[in-house]
Amino acid sequence: MNERNKKSVYLLTYSAAIAAIYIALTMMFMPISFGPIQFRISEALCVLPYFTPAAVPGLFIGCLLSNLMAGAMTMDVIFGSIATLIGAIGSYALRRSRFMVLLPPILSNAVIIPWVLRYAYGSTDLIPVAMVTVGIGEVLAVGVLGSVLIRALERYKHMIFRGVSAA
């Protein structure tokens, strides 16, 4: 197998694994993964673009399938997944800074998800209030858990992400 095909297989495999882990974490913690005050533990994986570009499609597909499997409204499936995709792309773009990689998923979800809650689920919360509550959940999931995940993976990144690094 030539190097290009080998790298494509690695990227596809890592993307699928990341999607599967995202889905598993979302489903395991279903009661706190959805709603106006949500703490989606799987969002901690949004720091993975720091290590590999394979995380971008993996996070998007994982979020999309999680929302579908949980029975989310169509608008939530579409725009919630797009919020995660925007966050993942932003994290990949800022991968040179371990701190900056945390910001895009927090911001994209804090801005987009309140509108989804309002128009898909009829939430009566004021949009700015929902931005704060969703933002707090994202800061905890991505900012706190994601930071811990980055630190844990940093030591082993050359073994775990061999062949698919973001560099």
Backbone as JSON, one array per atom type, in Angstrom:
{
  "sequence": "MNERNKKSVYLLTYSAAIAAIYIALTMMFMPISFGPIQFRISEALCVLPYFTPAAVPGLFIGCLLSNLMAGAMTMDVIFGSIATLIGAIGSYALRRSRFMVLLPPILSNAVIIPWVLRYAYGSTDLIPVAMVTVGIGEVLAVGVLGSVLIRALERYKHMIFRGVSAA",
  "N": [[0.85, -1.17, 0.0], [0.61, 2.17, -0.89], [2.01, 5.27, 0.48], [0.16, 7.39, 0.51], [-2.38, 6.14, 0.35], [-2.21, 4.65, 2.68], [-2.14, 6.66, 4.65], [-4.69, 7.75, 4.21], [-6.32, 5.61, 4.99], [-5.62, 5.46, 7.7], [-6.59, 8.01, 8.55], [-9.36, 7.75, 8.04], [-9.97, 5.59, 9.72], [-9.27, 6.62, 12.28], [-11.06, 8.78, 12.37], [-13.52, 7.41, 12.39], [-13.25, 6.01, 14.8], [-13.13, 8.12, 16.65], [-15.67, 9.25, 16.23], [-17.23, 7.1, 17.13], [-16.51, 6.97, 19.85], [-17.41, 9.49, 20.68], [-20.18, 9.17, 20.29], [-20.69, 7.04, 22.08], [-20.02, 8.22, 24.58], [-21.9, 10.3, 24.65], [-24.34, 8.91, 24.65], [-24.05, 7.34, 26.96], [-24.19, 9.22, 28.96], [-26.69, 10.35, 28.67], [-28.94, 11.73, 30.04], [-27.81, 14.19, 30.88], [-26.79, 15.22, 28.61], [-28.39, 16.6, 26.88], [-30.73, 19.33, 26.4], [-31.69, 22.58, 27.88], [-29.9, 23.24, 29.92], [-27.07, 21.82, 29.65], [-24.57, 19.31, 29.86], [-22.49, 18.02, 28.04], [-20.47, 15.52, 28.03], [-19.06, 14.28, 26.01], [-18.26, 16.38, 24.42], [-15.79, 17.13, 25.28], [-14.04, 15.87, 23.65], [-13.71, 17.59, 21.57], [-11.3, 18.81, 21.59], [-9.55, 17.26, 20.25], [-8.8, 17.9, 17.54], [-6.47, 19.3, 17.93], [-4.52, 17.4, 17.94], [-4.94, 15.77, 15.65], [-6.11, 15.92, 12.26], [-8.08, 14.16, 11.62], [-9.95, 14.22, 13.58], [-11.81, 16.19, 13.01], [-13.87, 15.43, 10.95], [-14.67, 13.18, 12.4], [-15.72, 14.14, 14.84], [-17.87, 15.65, 13.88], [-19.5, 13.67, 12.56], [-19.92, 11.99, 14.75], [-21.4, 13.67, 16.49], [-23.63, 14.21, 14.87], [-24.73, 11.59, 14.49], [-25.19, 10.91, 17.18], [-27.13, 12.8, 17.93], [-29.18, 12.03, 16.17], [-29.66, 9.37, 17.05], [-30.56, 9.85, 19.61], [-32.99, 10.9, 19.18], [-33.35, 13.58, 18.6], [-34.7, 16.73, 17.51], [-35.07, 17.61, 14.03], [-33.9, 20.09, 13.33], [-32.1, 20.38, 15.41], [-30.43, 18.18, 14.99], [-29.25, 18.94, 12.57], [-28.24, 21.68, 12.94], [-27.0, 21.55, 15.45], [-25.03, 19.68, 14.94], [-23.62, 21.07, 13.0], [-22.69, 23.18, 14.57], [-20.85, 21.8, 16.16], [-19.11, 20.96, 14.14], [-18.14, 23.45, 13.17], [-16.83, 24.29, 15.49], [-14.87, 22.26, 15.66], [-13.42, 22.62, 13.28], [-12.47, 25.19, 13.75], [-10.9, 24.68, 16.03], [-8.96, 23.02, 14.91], [-7.78, 24.87, 13.19], [-6.6, 26.54, 15.02], [-4.66, 25.02, 16.23], [-2.02, 25.35, 16.99], [-1.83, 26.47, 19.46], [-2.34, 25.37, 22.66], [-4.17, 26.44, 24.46], [-5.84, 28.12, 22.91], [-7.15, 26.32, 21.25], [-9.3, 25.44, 22.66], [-11.29, 27.35, 22.56], [-12.95, 27.68, 20.07], [-14.98, 25.48, 19.99], [-16.42, 26.03, 22.32], [-17.4, 28.64, 21.89], [-18.83, 28.38, 19.41], [-20.88, 26.56, 20.04], [-22.1, 27.89, 22.21], [-23.18, 30.07, 20.93], [-24.79, 29.07, 18.79], [-26.44, 26.86, 19.71], [-28.4, 27.88, 21.64], [-30.27, 29.11, 19.91], [-31.21, 26.93, 18.52], [-32.42, 25.55, 20.62], [-34.48, 27.32, 21.16], [-36.0, 27.48, 18.7], [-36.32, 24.85, 17.8], [-37.19, 23.39, 19.98], [-38.84, 25.04, 21.39], [-38.03, 26.5, 23.62], [-38.4, 28.77, 26.27], [-36.54, 30.35, 27.36], [-34.6, 33.32, 27.48], [-32.53, 34.24, 24.78], [-29.89, 35.31, 25.35], [-29.6, 34.38, 28.01], [-29.75, 31.62, 27.64], [-27.46, 31.34, 26.11], [-25.53, 31.78, 28.03], [-26.02, 29.62, 29.82], [-25.65, 27.34, 28.16], [-23.08, 27.94, 27.36], [-21.69, 27.74, 29.82], [-21.89, 24.99, 30.29], [-20.36, 24.1, 28.11], [-17.88, 25.28, 28.7], [-17.23, 23.82, 30.97], [-17.2, 21.18, 29.9], [-15.51, 21.28, 27.54], [-13.53, 23.21, 28.18], [-12.6, 22.49, 30.8], [-12.67, 19.53, 31.1], [-11.68, 18.96, 28.55], [-9.18, 20.22, 28.6], [-7.91, 18.64, 30.51], [-7.92, 16.25, 29.09], [-6.26, 16.91, 26.89], [-3.82, 17.31, 28.24], [-3.42, 14.73, 29.24], [-3.18, 13.22, 26.89], [-1.06, 14.43, 25.63], [1.49, 13.47, 26.4], [1.57, 10.97, 25.19], [1.08, 11.34, 22.51], [2.63, 10.84, 20.21], [2.57, 8.14, 19.97], [-0.15, 7.45, 19.97], [-1.34, 9.03, 17.94], [0.15, 8.5, 15.72], [1.05, 8.8, 12.41], [-1.19, 10.28, 11.77], [-0.99, 12.89, 12.63], [-1.53, 16.36, 13.53], [0.32, 18.2, 12.8]],
  "CA": [[0.0, 0.0, 0.0], [1.44, 3.37, -0.94], [1.9, 6.14, 1.64], [-1.08, 8.19, 0.46], [-3.48, 5.26, 0.73], [-2.02, 4.3, 4.08], [-2.57, 7.82, 5.44], [-6.15, 7.84, 4.08], [-6.9, 4.56, 5.83], [-5.45, 5.93, 9.07], [-7.52, 9.11, 8.82], [-10.71, 7.2, 8.08], [-10.09, 4.77, 10.92], [-9.28, 7.51, 13.44], [-12.33, 9.52, 12.34], [-14.57, 6.49, 12.82], [-13.06, 5.73, 16.23], [-13.52, 9.33, 17.38], [-17.13, 9.32, 16.14], [-17.79, 6.06, 18.0], [-16.31, 7.38, 21.24], [-18.33, 10.62, 20.9], [-21.52, 8.6, 20.42], [-20.75, 6.26, 23.32], [-20.06, 9.14, 25.72], [-23.18, 11.03, 24.64], [-25.41, 7.98, 25.04], [-23.84, 6.93, 28.35], [-24.58, 10.33, 29.84], [-27.85, 10.92, 27.96], [-29.76, 12.72, 30.75], [-27.18, 15.51, 31.0], [-26.23, 15.58, 27.3], [-29.36, 17.36, 26.09], [-31.57, 20.26, 27.15], [-31.22, 23.95, 28.0], [-28.7, 23.21, 30.75], [-26.5, 20.54, 29.26], [-23.16, 19.06, 30.11], [-22.21, 16.92, 27.13], [-19.11, 15.08, 28.3], [-18.42, 13.97, 24.73], [-17.7, 17.61, 23.85], [-14.37, 17.21, 25.64], [-13.29, 15.37, 22.49], [-13.53, 18.68, 20.61], [-9.9, 19.25, 21.61], [-8.74, 16.32, 19.47], [-8.14, 18.5, 16.36], [-5.13, 19.72, 18.35], [-3.63, 16.29, 17.65], [-5.13, 15.13, 14.35], [-7.21, 16.42, 11.44], [-9.12, 13.12, 11.57], [-10.97, 14.53, 14.58], [-12.84, 17.1, 12.48], [-15.04, 14.67, 10.49], [-15.1, 12.27, 13.45], [-16.59, 14.86, 15.78], [-19.11, 16.0, 13.17], [-20.31, 12.46, 12.39], [-20.31, 11.55, 16.09], [-22.47, 14.53, 16.97], [-24.79, 13.98, 14.0], [-25.33, 10.3, 14.83], [-25.68, 10.98, 18.57], [-28.4, 13.53, 17.92], [-30.17, 11.17, 15.51], [-29.97, 8.23, 17.91], [-31.26, 10.33, 20.79], [-34.31, 11.38, 18.78], [-33.38, 15.05, 18.58], [-35.44, 17.36, 16.41], [-34.27, 17.75, 12.8], [-33.12, 21.32, 13.41], [-31.01, 20.11, 16.34], [-29.51, 17.28, 14.32], [-28.51, 19.7, 11.56], [-27.49, 22.84, 13.43], [-26.13, 21.1, 16.54], [-23.87, 19.04, 14.3], [-22.86, 22.15, 12.35], [-21.98, 23.89, 15.65], [-19.68, 20.99, 16.5], [-18.2, 21.03, 12.99], [-17.49, 24.76, 13.2], [-15.89, 24.25, 16.6], [-13.76, 21.37, 15.33], [-12.6, 23.29, 12.26], [-11.78, 26.29, 14.45], [-9.86, 24.09, 16.88], [-7.87, 22.59, 14.03], [-7.11, 26.07, 12.69], [-5.84, 27.15, 16.13], [-3.97, 23.91, 16.88], [-0.67, 25.72, 17.44], [-1.93, 26.9, 20.85], [-3.15, 24.45, 23.47], [-5.26, 27.19, 25.07], [-6.76, 28.63, 21.89], [-7.9, 25.21, 20.66], [-10.49, 25.26, 23.48], [-12.28, 28.41, 22.35], [-13.97, 27.55, 19.01], [-16.16, 24.68, 20.32], [-17.2, 26.72, 23.36], [-18.09, 29.77, 21.29], [-19.8, 27.98, 18.39], [-22.04, 25.97, 20.7], [-22.78, 28.9, 23.02], [-23.91, 30.98, 20.04], [-25.75, 28.38, 17.92], [-27.38, 25.97, 20.39], [-29.58, 28.57, 22.18], [-31.25, 29.32, 18.85], [-31.79, 25.61, 18.28], [-33.33, 25.28, 21.74], [-35.66, 28.18, 21.02], [-36.83, 27.22, 17.53], [-36.61, 23.42, 17.62], [-37.84, 22.84, 21.16], [-39.74, 26.02, 21.97], [-37.53, 26.99, 24.9], [-38.82, 30.15, 26.55], [-35.4, 31.1, 27.91], [-34.06, 34.38, 26.64], [-31.34, 33.77, 24.05], [-28.65, 35.57, 26.1], [-29.55, 33.5, 29.18], [-29.42, 30.29, 27.13], [-26.06, 31.38, 25.7], [-24.75, 31.63, 29.26], [-26.14, 28.26, 30.36], [-24.97, 26.42, 27.24], [-21.66, 28.29, 27.45], [-21.14, 27.17, 31.05], [-21.72, 23.55, 30.04], [-19.23, 23.94, 27.19], [-16.64, 25.61, 29.42], [-16.93, 22.67, 31.82], [-16.87, 20.0, 29.09], [-14.36, 21.5, 26.67], [-12.48, 23.95, 28.87], [-12.04, 21.75, 31.93], [-12.38, 18.14, 30.72], [-10.84, 18.98, 27.35], [-7.82, 20.54, 29.03], [-7.38, 17.43, 31.15], [-7.68, 15.29, 28.01], [-5.05, 17.34, 26.17], [-2.64, 17.03, 29.07], [-3.25, 13.28, 29.32], [-2.77, 12.71, 25.59], [0.17, 15.1, 25.2], [2.65, 12.61, 26.64], [1.53, 9.79, 24.33], [0.57, 11.72, 21.19], [3.41, 10.25, 19.12], [2.16, 6.73, 19.84], [-1.59, 7.36, 19.69], [-1.7, 9.7, 16.7], [1.2, 8.22, 14.74], [0.54, 8.7, 11.04], [-2.32, 11.18, 11.54], [-0.81, 14.07, 13.47], [-2.03, 17.62, 13.0], [1.45, 19.08, 12.49]],
  "C": [[0.9, 1.24, 0.0], [1.14, 4.29, 0.25], [0.6, 6.94, 1.67], [-2.28, 7.35, 0.87], [-3.42, 4.88, 2.2], [-2.5, 5.43, 4.99], [-4.1, 7.98, 5.38], [-6.86, 6.81, 4.95], [-6.78, 4.94, 7.3], [-6.47, 7.01, 9.42], [-8.96, 8.62, 8.94], [-10.95, 6.4, 9.36], [-10.14, 5.62, 12.18], [-10.57, 8.31, 13.51], [-13.47, 8.65, 12.86], [-14.47, 6.19, 14.31], [-13.49, 6.93, 17.08], [-15.04, 9.5, 17.37], [-17.76, 8.31, 17.1], [-17.65, 6.43, 19.47], [-17.24, 8.53, 21.6], [-19.75, 10.09, 21.14], [-21.67, 7.87, 21.75], [-20.84, 7.18, 24.54], [-21.39, 9.9, 25.79], [-24.3, 10.12, 25.13], [-25.28, 7.54, 26.49], [-24.35, 7.99, 29.33], [-25.77, 11.09, 29.25], [-28.62, 11.97, 28.78], [-29.14, 14.11, 30.84], [-26.62, 16.0, 29.67], [-27.14, 16.47, 26.48], [-30.12, 18.32, 27.0], [-30.94, 21.63, 27.27], [-29.99, 24.09, 28.9], [-28.09, 21.84, 30.49], [-25.01, 20.5, 29.54], [-22.83, 17.81, 29.31], [-20.74, 16.55, 27.26], [-18.35, 14.78, 27.01], [-17.82, 15.19, 24.06], [-16.24, 17.82, 24.25], [-13.49, 16.74, 24.49], [-13.04, 16.46, 21.45], [-12.12, 19.27, 20.66], [-9.03, 18.36, 20.73], [-8.18, 16.89, 18.16], [-6.76, 19.08, 16.68], [-4.1, 18.66, 17.96], [-3.74, 15.74, 16.23], [-6.28, 15.76, 13.56], [-8.35, 15.41, 11.32], [-10.23, 13.4, 12.57], [-12.1, 15.39, 14.01], [-14.03, 16.32, 11.93], [-15.56, 13.7, 11.56], [-16.04, 12.92, 14.44], [-17.93, 15.21, 15.14], [-20.03, 14.79, 13.04], [-20.78, 11.94, 13.74], [-21.46, 12.35, 16.64], [-23.76, 14.29, 16.18], [-25.49, 12.67, 14.39], [-25.87, 10.26, 16.25], [-27.04, 11.67, 18.62], [-29.51, 12.72, 17.26], [-30.62, 10.04, 16.42], [-30.77, 8.64, 19.15], [-32.66, 10.85, 20.46], [-34.44, 12.89, 18.8], [-34.19, 15.54, 17.38], [-34.5, 17.58, 15.22], [-33.38, 18.98, 12.85], [-31.91, 21.12, 14.34], [-29.97, 19.2, 15.7], [-28.63, 18.07, 13.35], [-27.62, 20.77, 12.19], [-26.61, 22.51, 14.64], [-24.87, 20.47, 15.99], [-23.0, 20.08, 13.61], [-22.09, 22.95, 13.4], [-20.72, 23.12, 16.05], [-18.66, 21.01, 15.37], [-17.44, 22.35, 12.96], [-16.45, 24.81, 14.32], [-14.66, 23.41, 16.3], [-12.83, 21.99, 14.29], [-11.81, 24.43, 12.9], [-10.66, 25.78, 15.34], [-8.67, 23.63, 16.05], [-7.07, 23.8, 13.53], [-6.22, 26.7, 13.76], [-4.97, 26.14, 16.87], [-2.56, 24.24, 17.37], [-0.67, 26.13, 18.91], [-2.87, 25.99, 21.63], [-4.33, 25.16, 24.12], [-6.3, 27.61, 24.03], [-7.64, 27.55, 21.28], [-9.22, 24.97, 21.42], [-11.63, 26.21, 23.1], [-13.33, 28.15, 21.25], [-15.17, 26.65, 19.37], [-17.06, 25.35, 21.37], [-18.03, 27.82, 22.72], [-19.16, 29.34, 20.28], [-21.05, 27.38, 19.03], [-22.81, 26.99, 21.53], [-23.6, 29.86, 22.17], [-25.03, 30.26, 19.29], [-26.82, 27.61, 18.69], [-28.57, 26.69, 21.04], [-30.68, 28.82, 21.14], [-31.96, 28.01, 18.5], [-32.79, 25.28, 19.37], [-34.61, 26.09, 21.61], [-36.57, 27.69, 19.9], [-37.12, 25.74, 17.29], [-37.45, 22.88, 18.78], [-38.77, 23.82, 21.86], [-39.32, 26.52, 23.34], [-37.94, 28.45, 25.08], [-37.7, 30.98, 27.18], [-35.0, 32.2, 26.94], [-32.76, 33.88, 26.02], [-30.06, 34.09, 24.83], [-28.51, 34.68, 27.34], [-29.15, 32.08, 28.73], [-27.96, 30.24, 26.66], [-25.15, 31.19, 26.92], [-24.82, 30.19, 29.77], [-25.45, 27.23, 29.47], [-23.46, 26.67, 27.3], [-21.0, 27.71, 28.69], [-20.91, 25.67, 30.88], [-20.54, 23.27, 29.13], [-17.89, 24.26, 27.85], [-16.25, 24.43, 30.31], [-16.47, 21.46, 30.99], [-15.59, 20.19, 28.29], [-13.21, 22.15, 27.44], [-11.81, 23.15, 29.97], [-11.67, 20.32, 31.52], [-11.47, 18.07, 29.5], [-9.39, 19.3, 27.68], [-7.15, 19.34, 29.69], [-7.04, 16.39, 30.08], [-6.43, 15.65, 27.21], [-3.8, 16.99, 26.96], [-2.37, 15.53, 29.15], [-2.7, 12.71, 28.01], [-1.43, 13.27, 25.12], [1.39, 14.19, 25.32], [2.73, 11.45, 25.64], [1.12, 10.08, 22.89], [1.34, 11.07, 20.05], [3.09, 8.77, 18.93], [0.7, 6.63, 19.38], [-1.93, 7.9, 18.3], [-0.62, 9.55, 15.62], [0.56, 8.08, 13.36], [-0.62, 9.64, 10.73], [-2.19, 12.46, 12.36], [-1.24, 15.34, 12.75], [-0.9, 18.55, 12.56], [1.59, 19.39, 11.05]]
}
